[in-house]
Amino acid sequence: MSITIPYTQPHGRQTVYQRAVPADLRERYGKRIIKIIIPSQVPAVVAREAARLTREIEAEWATMRGNPDSAPKTIRARAVALLANHGLKPLDGLVSGDGPDSPPTPQEAAIEGLERLLFAPDGSMREPQDPVATAALQMLAKEPPALVSDLMAAYLNHHKKRDDPQFNKRTRLAFDALVSAIGDKPLRELGRADARAFVEKAIGRGQATSTVRRQMNVYGAAWKSYRRETPPHDLSNPWEAIPIANEGDDKKARHTFTDAELVALAQACMAADDEPRWLMAMLVDTGARIAELAGLPMADLRLDAPVPHVVLQPHPWRSIKTGESRTIPLVGAALWAAQRITQWREDHPRHKLANHPMVFPRYCDGQPSELGTVGTAPSATLNKWLRGLPGMPAGATTYSTRHAIEDRLRQSGCPTPISDSMTGHGATNVRDEYGRGWTLERKQAELLKACAGVNAKLGLSQPIAELIANAPK
């Protein structure tokens, strides 16, 4: 089966994205074809990157047609670089010498050098016109306006998570959606009408109102950051208090596993006894997010401690949602899975994965990646498996285990601060953040109490070998 992705063709181990520049914009581009390398041939990656490039380029074309003075983003960046190569920057053309007979300043000399790129000795315009040099000369007299894309760049540059690949990816996706809806407009021209237009187009594409609100929160935060860091500081925030019609009405309730369903799920995991099901079993009795466990290094799996536990802390290949490290004791199905992982490695010492630094090497190799979050692949695999598992209700997903652990902790009377310290929810009281926090022993006691009913039905106090032998096939 072949897959055709518009505007792309394979080239070695990479893919070339290629678009013809519309005839009415070629003069400002200075070329007829746009070619961009996508460093992959994986269909899903190429399709995603090609779709992003298509949105960006077509939005740029729409902006250029609406504003005759605007230049392509690539031309603008090259023009700034050309000025820098001549020791210049935007607005330097407004600086002159002391008089008509005074020797040219270094800036004026550099400007004359740029002009020679455009004009012949007789003063006529050279053909073809150099769009980069033209844009550079225009910048000498008029600073280019800051665009929506500049807003994103400034936000990423100043944010405390600027080195987090996943944060960068989420921010870029949000701004891709904005530029696709309204174009890469100058910030001075951006108003509340544009914000409303974005909402209307996003809802028209079928996006959930919660997603649209999250994206607008990104734009609002970026705007506030830009206004603080970049003069002038009087730009009004067009994203403030923008309503979304029927917001929240389209929210779908997530399924929460019952105890009987958790028993069936854990038994199915033990029957399959493989890497994806070990991950699923660890989700059952920890309440962790799937990306947190899928990106777990072996060094953070502490089975030899007096209280076996996992340490969830930020790493270059995956972050923690709250940004705060936390520990979760391993009990029941989660402890079984962790022990199976280490036992498998001991039983297969010559296997290439026996000494792998990651707990789930199928899903995370321990290297940063901007192409997708750590939890995307295992979530898709396990959700598909859940849909085909007898007795599992429609709508059940891996995230349902997180809802279930919250319910179990709540029903067993676990104090909210202890529950939050394991699930990773923010502290509800300032004093909850003081001191060293809850001990592993106390957390273990609360988890054992919450999971007692399910684990009793599973017989998880039995030796591992017996559990596997007695698991339903």
Secondary structure per residue as TSV (DSSP state, phi and psi in degrees):
chain	resnum	aa	ss	phi	psi
A	1	M	-	360.0	130.9
A	2	S	-	-105.9	147.2
A	3	I	-	-117.2	126.2
A	4	T	-	-103.1	120.9
A	5	I	-	-110.7	118.4
A	6	P	T	-53.2	141.3
A	7	Y	T	69.1	13.9
A	8	T	E	-125.4	152.6
A	9	Q	E	-150.5	142.1
A	10	P	E	-67.3	148.0
A	11	H	E	-147.8	98.0
A	12	G	T	64.5	-128.3
A	13	R	T	-93.0	7.7
A	14	Q	E	-119.3	-177.6
A	15	T	E	-132.0	138.7
A	16	V	E	-100.8	125.0
A	17	Y	E	-95.8	126.3
A	18	Q	E	-136.9	129.6
A	19	R	E	-133.9	141.9
A	20	A	E	-81.9	132.5
A	21	V	-	-73.9	130.7
A	22	P	-	-55.9	146.9
A	23	A	G	-57.1	-36.7
A	24	D	G	-74.6	-8.8
A	25	L	G	-114.5	-3.2
A	26	R	H	-62.9	-37.3
A	27	E	H	-62.9	-38.8
A	28	R	H	-77.1	-24.2
A	29	Y	H	-82.3	-34.2
A	30	G	T	79.4	14.7
A	31	K	S	-160.1	163.0
A	32	R	S	-98.6	-22.5
A	33	I	E	-128.3	138.1
A	34	I	E	-102.5	123.7
A	35	K	E	-124.6	128.7
A	36	I	E	-134.0	135.0
A	37	I	E	-87.0	128.2
A	38	I	E	-102.6	114.9
A	39	P	S	-76.7	53.7
A	40	S	-	-165.1	158.6
A	41	Q	-	-124.3	10.2
A	42	V	-	-70.6	119.9
A	43	P	H	-51.7	-43.9
A	44	A	H	-64.2	-40.6
A	45	V	H	-68.0	-46.0
A	46	V	H	-62.3	-43.7
A	47	A	H	-61.1	-42.8
A	48	R	H	-65.8	-45.1
A	49	E	H	-68.5	-39.0
A	50	A	H	-64.1	-40.8
A	51	A	H	-63.6	-40.5
A	52	R	H	-64.0	-45.3
A	53	L	H	-63.2	-39.6
A	54	T	H	-61.6	-44.6
A	55	R	H	-61.5	-46.1
A	56	E	H	-63.3	-47.2
A	57	I	H	-66.7	-45.1
A	58	E	H	-68.1	-33.1
A	59	A	H	-67.1	-38.5
A	60	E	H	-64.7	-40.9
A	61	W	H	-62.2	-41.9
A	62	A	H	-62.6	-40.7
A	63	T	H	-64.4	-43.2
A	64	M	H	-65.0	-37.4
A	65	R	H	-69.4	-31.6
A	66	G	H	-81.6	-17.5
A	67	N	-	-135.2	99.6
A	68	P	T	-59.7	-21.5
A	69	D	T	-87.7	-9.0
A	70	S	-	-79.4	146.4
A	71	A	-	-114.3	154.6
A	72	P	-	-55.1	147.7
A	73	K	H	-58.1	-38.4
A	74	T	H	-66.7	-40.3
A	75	I	H	-64.3	-42.4
A	76	R	H	-60.8	-44.7
A	77	A	H	-64.7	-40.0
A	78	R	H	-68.6	-32.5
A	79	A	H	-67.1	-41.4
A	80	V	H	-62.4	-39.9
A	81	A	H	-66.2	-37.5
A	82	L	H	-64.1	-42.5
A	83	L	H	-60.7	-44.1
A	84	A	H	-61.9	-36.1
A	85	N	H	-64.9	-24.7
A	86	H	T	-97.4	9.7
A	87	G	T	74.4	26.1
A	88	L	-	-121.4	168.4
A	89	K	-	-148.2	165.5
A	90	P	T	-52.4	141.8
A	91	L	T	80.9	-2.1
A	92	D	G	-66.2	-19.6
A	93	G	G	-69.7	-12.7
A	94	L	G	-83.3	-6.7
A	95	V	-	-95.8	130.0
A	96	S	-	-130.5	171.8
A	97	G	-	-74.4	-172.8
A	98	D	S	-77.1	-24.3
A	99	G	S	-168.7	172.7
A	100	P	T	-64.1	-27.7
A	101	D	T	-98.0	-2.0
A	102	S	S	-74.5	150.7
A	103	P	-	-63.2	149.1
A	104	P	-	-64.7	143.0
A	105	T	-	-73.4	163.0
A	106	P	H	-55.6	-34.5
A	107	Q	H	-67.0	-44.3
A	108	E	H	-64.1	-38.6
A	109	A	H	-63.2	-40.4
A	110	A	H	-66.8	-37.4
A	111	I	H	-65.2	-40.5
A	112	E	H	-60.5	-37.7
A	113	G	H	-63.2	-39.3
A	114	L	H	-66.3	-40.6
A	115	E	H	-62.4	-31.6
A	116	R	H	-66.5	-20.1
A	117	L	H	-71.4	-23.7
A	118	L	H	-106.0	-31.9
A	119	F	B	-115.7	139.9
A	120	A	-	-76.0	166.7
A	121	P	T	-55.9	-29.3
A	122	D	T	-82.9	4.2
A	123	G	S	90.2	-3.8
A	124	S	-	-80.9	155.6
A	125	M	B	-72.9	132.8
A	126	R	-	-70.4	151.8
A	127	E	S	-124.3	137.0
A	128	P	S	-76.0	153.4
A	129	Q	-	-69.9	137.4
A	130	D	-	-83.1	109.2
A	131	P	H	-66.1	-30.4
A	132	V	H	-69.7	-46.9
A	133	A	H	-63.9	-38.5
A	134	T	H	-61.0	-47.0
A	135	A	H	-63.2	-37.9
A	136	A	H	-63.6	-43.6
A	137	L	H	-64.8	-38.5
A	138	Q	H	-63.2	-36.4
A	139	M	H	-68.4	-24.3
A	140	L	H	-65.4	-28.8
A	141	A	H	-104.9	-18.7
A	142	K	S	-147.2	120.7
A	143	E	-	-67.4	133.0
A	144	P	-	-63.1	141.7
A	145	P	-	-68.4	146.3
A	146	A	-	-70.5	134.3
A	147	L	B	-107.5	173.3
A	148	V	H	-56.8	-39.8
A	149	S	H	-64.4	-31.5
A	150	D	H	-69.4	-34.5
A	151	L	H	-60.0	-46.0
A	152	M	H	-62.6	-45.7
A	153	A	H	-60.8	-42.6
A	154	A	H	-66.0	-39.3
A	155	Y	H	-63.0	-46.8
A	156	L	H	-65.3	-35.4
A	157	N	H	-69.1	-33.6
A	158	H	H	-98.5	-11.6
A	159	H	S	-74.8	146.8
A	160	K	T	-65.8	-20.4
A	161	K	T	-100.3	24.6
A	162	R	T	-62.8	-21.9
A	163	D	T	-93.8	4.0
A	164	D	-	-89.1	112.4
A	165	P	H	-58.1	-37.7
A	166	Q	H	-70.1	-38.2
A	167	F	H	-63.7	-42.7
A	168	N	H	-60.2	-43.5
A	169	K	H	-64.1	-46.3
A	170	R	H	-61.9	-40.7
A	171	T	H	-66.3	-43.7
A	172	R	H	-64.9	-38.3
A	173	L	H	-63.9	-40.6
A	174	A	H	-62.7	-44.1
A	175	F	H	-73.6	-28.9
A	176	D	H	-58.5	-43.2
A	177	A	H	-64.1	-38.0
A	178	L	H	-68.3	-48.5
A	179	V	H	-63.2	-37.0
A	180	S	H	-63.0	-32.9
A	181	A	H	-83.1	-41.6
A	182	I	H	-123.4	-4.6
A	183	G	-	89.3	166.8
A	184	D	S	-85.5	72.6
A	185	K	-	-79.1	154.3
A	186	P	B	-61.9	139.0
A	187	L	G	-62.2	-32.7
A	188	R	G	-64.4	-22.7
A	189	E	G	-96.0	-6.0
A	190	L	-	-78.2	127.2
A	191	G	-	-136.8	-174.7
A	192	R	H	-66.8	-25.7
A	193	A	H	-64.1	-35.4
A	194	D	H	-68.7	-40.0
A	195	A	H	-62.0	-42.1
A	196	R	H	-67.5	-36.6
A	197	A	H	-64.4	-38.9
A	198	F	H	-61.5	-46.9
A	199	V	H	-59.8	-46.0
A	200	E	H	-61.3	-43.8
A	201	K	H	-70.3	-38.2
A	202	A	H	-64.6	-45.1
A	203	I	H	-66.0	-37.1
A	204	G	H	-63.1	-27.5
A	205	R	T	-82.0	-2.9
A	206	G	T	92.1	12.9
A	207	Q	-	-70.9	145.4
A	208	A	-	-67.3	146.5
A	209	T	H	-62.5	-31.2
A	210	S	H	-66.3	-37.3
A	211	T	H	-66.6	-43.3
A	212	V	H	-61.6	-41.5
A	213	R	H	-65.1	-41.6
A	214	R	H	-60.7	-41.9
A	215	Q	H	-65.1	-41.5
A	216	M	H	-66.5	-31.8
A	217	N	H	-63.4	-36.3
A	218	V	H	-64.0	-46.6
A	219	Y	H	-62.6	-41.2
A	220	G	H	-63.7	-42.6
A	221	A	H	-65.4	-40.5
A	222	A	H	-63.6	-39.6
A	223	W	H	-65.0	-44.4
A	224	K	H	-62.6	-41.8
A	225	S	H	-64.2	-43.3
A	226	Y	H	-64.1	-41.2
A	227	R	H	-66.6	-32.7
A	228	R	H	-71.5	-39.9
A	229	E	H	-91.5	-23.3
A	230	T	S	-125.1	123.8
A	231	P	S	-74.2	154.0
A	232	P	-	-73.7	154.5
A	233	H	-	-97.8	14.7
A	234	D	-	-104.0	12.2
A	235	L	-	-67.2	127.1
A	236	S	-	-76.4	149.6
A	237	N	-	-88.1	108.9
A	238	P	T	-72.9	-10.2
A	239	W	T	-94.2	-1.4
A	240	E	T	-72.5	124.2
A	241	A	T	56.5	39.1
A	242	I	-	-81.3	121.1
A	243	P	-	-79.2	153.8
A	244	I	-	-122.6	118.1
A	245	A	T	-58.4	134.4
A	246	N	T	56.9	34.2
A	247	E	T	-60.8	130.2
A	248	G	T	89.8	-16.0
A	249	D	T	-68.8	-22.1
A	250	D	T	-93.7	7.8
A	251	K	-	-69.0	131.3
A	252	K	-	-99.0	129.5
A	253	A	-	-69.1	131.7
A	254	R	-	-80.0	142.3
A	255	H	-	-73.0	143.4
A	256	T	-	-115.4	124.8
A	257	F	-	-63.5	137.8
A	258	T	-	-81.4	168.7
A	259	D	H	-60.1	-41.0
A	260	A	H	-63.5	-40.0
A	261	E	H	-68.6	-36.0
A	262	L	H	-65.7	-37.8
A	263	V	H	-62.2	-48.1
A	264	A	H	-62.6	-38.8
A	265	L	H	-66.3	-46.9
A	266	A	H	-63.4	-39.2
A	267	Q	H	-63.7	-39.9
A	268	A	H	-65.2	-37.0
A	269	C	H	-64.1	-43.1
A	270	M	H	-68.9	-31.7
A	271	A	H	-69.3	-42.2
A	272	A	H	-72.3	-42.7
A	273	D	-	50.2	54.5
A	274	D	S	-137.7	178.2
A	275	E	H	-58.6	-47.8
A	276	P	H	-59.7	-39.8
A	277	R	H	-75.4	-26.6
A	278	W	H	-63.7	-40.6
A	279	L	H	-64.3	-42.9
A	280	M	H	-62.3	-43.1
A	281	A	H	-64.7	-35.3
A	282	M	H	-68.1	-30.9
A	283	L	H	-67.2	-35.7
A	284	V	H	-56.6	-44.9
A	285	D	T	-114.2	17.8
A	286	T	T	-117.2	-31.4
A	287	G	-	74.0	12.4
A	288	A	-	-73.2	161.4
A	289	R	-	-76.9	149.4
A	290	I	H	-62.5	-36.4
A	291	A	H	-67.1	-31.8
A	292	E	H	-64.0	-39.7
A	293	L	H	-84.3	-38.0
A	294	A	H	-62.6	-28.6
A	295	G	T	-100.0	24.1
A	296	L	-	-81.8	125.1
A	297	P	B	-81.0	154.9
A	298	M	G	-58.5	-31.1
A	299	A	G	-64.5	-21.3
A	300	D	G	-97.1	4.4
A	301	L	E	-102.5	106.3
A	302	R	E	-107.6	81.0
A	303	L	S	-83.6	-20.4
A	304	D	S	-86.9	-3.1
A	305	A	S	-73.3	156.6
A	306	P	S	-52.7	-36.7
A	307	V	S	-115.2	105.1
A	308	P	-	-56.6	136.0
A	309	H	E	-159.8	169.3
A	310	V	E	-115.0	147.3
A	311	V	E	-105.8	118.7
A	312	L	E	-102.3	109.8
A	313	Q	-	-141.1	156.6
A	314	P	-	-63.8	144.0
A	315	H	B	-138.3	161.6
A	316	P	T	-58.5	-27.4
A	317	W	T	-90.8	-13.5
A	318	R	B	-163.2	141.8
A	319	S	-	-98.0	172.8
A	320	I	-	-106.8	134.7
A	321	K	T	-53.5	-45.1
A	322	T	T	-82.3	-13.2
A	323	G	S	82.4	-8.0
A	324	E	-	-103.3	134.6
A	325	S	-	-69.6	152.0
A	326	R	E	-152.8	162.4
A	327	T	E	-120.2	144.4
A	328	I	E	-131.3	121.6
A	329	P	E	-62.6	150.9
A	330	L	-	-101.2	120.4
A	331	V	-	-134.6	164.5
A	332	G	H	52.6	-129.9
A	333	A	H	-62.5	-33.9
A	334	A	H	-65.8	-42.2
A	335	L	H	-66.8	-40.8
A	336	W	H	-56.8	-47.6
A	337	A	H	-63.5	-44.0
A	338	A	H	-62.1	-39.7
A	339	Q	H	-68.8	-36.1
A	340	R	H	-65.0	-37.3
A	341	I	H	-61.3	-49.3
A	342	T	H	-70.7	-35.5
A	343	Q	H	-65.1	-41.5
A	344	W	H	-59.9	-41.2
A	345	R	H	-65.4	-38.1
A	346	E	H	-69.0	-33.1
A	347	D	H	-78.1	-18.1
A	348	H	-	-128.6	62.7
A	349	P	T	-63.6	-23.9
A	350	R	T	-93.4	-4.3
A	351	H	S	-67.6	145.6
A	352	K	T	-62.3	-20.0
A	353	L	T	-99.3	-0.4
A	354	A	T	-61.4	-32.1
A	355	N	T	-113.9	21.8
A	356	H	-	-65.8	138.9
A	357	P	S	-71.6	-12.4
A	358	M	B	-105.1	145.1
A	359	V	S	-65.8	-40.5
A	360	F	-	-121.8	76.1
A	361	P	T	-62.8	-21.3
A	362	R	T	-61.6	-31.2
A	363	Y	T	-109.5	-16.9
A	364	C	-	-152.0	125.1
A	365	D	-	-97.7	3.7
A	366	G	S	82.4	16.3
A	367	Q	-	-116.3	139.0
A	368	P	-	-60.7	145.7
A	369	S	-	-146.9	139.0
A	370	E	S	-99.9	0.9
A	371	L	S	-84.8	-18.0
A	372	G	S	178.8	158.8
A	373	T	-	-76.9	157.2
A	374	V	T	-60.4	-32.4
A	375	G	T	-84.9	-5.5
A	376	T	H	-64.0	-51.8
A	377	A	H	-66.0	-49.7
A	378	P	H	-64.9	-33.0
A	379	S	H	-63.3	-43.9
A	380	A	H	-64.0	-43.2
A	381	T	H	-62.8	-48.5
A	382	L	H	-73.8	-34.8
A	383	N	H	-65.3	-39.0
A	384	K	H	-63.8	-42.2
A	385	W	H	-63.4	-41.5
A	386	L	H	-61.2	-39.9
A	387	R	H	-63.0	-28.8
A	388	G	T	-96.5	3.3
A	389	L	S	-86.0	123.8
A	390	P	T	-57.4	136.3
A	391	G	T	87.7	-7.4
A	392	M	-	-85.0	132.2
A	393	P	-	-72.7	155.0
A	394	A	T	-62.8	140.4
A	395	G	T	90.7	-4.6
A	396	A	-	-73.7	134.0
A	397	T	-	-135.8	175.1
A	398	T	T	-59.1	-32.1
A	399	Y	T	-68.4	-19.0
A	400	S	H	-62.9	-26.2
A	401	T	H	-66.2	-32.1
A	402	R	H	-69.3	-41.0
A	403	H	H	-64.5	-38.8
A	404	A	H	-65.4	-42.0
A	405	I	H	-66.5	-33.4
A	406	E	H	-63.0	-45.0
A	407	D	H	-62.6	-43.7
A	408	R	H	-66.0	-41.9
A	409	L	H	-65.0	-39.2
A	410	R	H	-66.0	-45.2
A	411	Q	H	-68.8	-28.2
A	412	S	T	-84.1	-1.5
A	413	G	T	84.7	20.2
A	414	C	-	-65.8	129.2
A	415	P	-	-57.7	139.5
A	416	T	H	-55.0	-43.8
A	417	P	H	-59.3	-36.0
A	418	I	H	-70.7	-42.7
A	419	S	H	-59.1	-46.2
A	420	D	H	-63.2	-32.9
A	421	S	H	-68.2	-20.3
A	422	M	H	-97.5	-38.6
A	423	T	H	-82.3	-18.5
A	424	G	T	91.2	11.2
A	425	H	-	-74.2	152.0
A	426	G	-	-64.1	152.4
A	427	A	-	-63.6	138.1
A	428	T	S	-90.8	-10.2
A	429	N	S	-141.5	140.1
A	430	V	G	-56.9	-38.1
A	431	R	G	-66.2	-20.7
A	432	D	G	-65.2	-19.0
A	433	E	G	-92.6	-3.4
A	434	Y	S	-84.0	155.4
A	435	G	S	75.2	-165.2
A	436	R	S	-90.0	-5.4
A	437	G	-	89.0	-172.5
A	438	W	-	-78.7	141.8
A	439	T	-	-73.8	156.7
A	440	L	H	-61.1	-36.2
A	441	E	H	-62.2	-41.8
A	442	R	H	-69.2	-41.4
A	443	K	H	-64.0	-41.0
A	444	Q	H	-61.2	-41.9
A	445	A	H	-61.3	-42.5
A	446	E	H	-67.7	-40.8
A	447	L	H	-67.1	-42.0
A	448	L	H	-61.2	-39.4
A	449	K	H	-66.9	-42.2
A	450	A	H	-68.1	-33.8
A	451	C	H	-99.1	4.5
A	452	A	H	-58.6	-45.1
A	453	G	H	-61.5	-47.0
A	454	V	H	-66.4	-45.5
A	455	N	H	-69.3	-28.6
A	456	A	H	-65.5	-40.0
A	457	K	H	-70.1	-26.9
A	458	L	H	-85.0	-15.6
A	459	G	T	64.0	42.7
A	460	L	T	-78.7	8.6
A	461	S	T	-89.6	-5.1
A	462	Q	S	-75.3	160.2
A	463	P	-	-60.4	151.8
A	464	I	H	-57.7	-45.9
A	465	A	H	-58.2	-39.9
A	466	E	H	-69.0	-38.1
A	467	L	H	-59.1	-46.1
A	468	I	H	-64.9	-42.2
A	469	A	H	-63.7	-34.9
A	470	N	H	-93.0	-2.0
A	471	A	S	-67.3	140.5
A	472	P	-	-63.7	138.9
A	473	K	-	-95.6	360.0
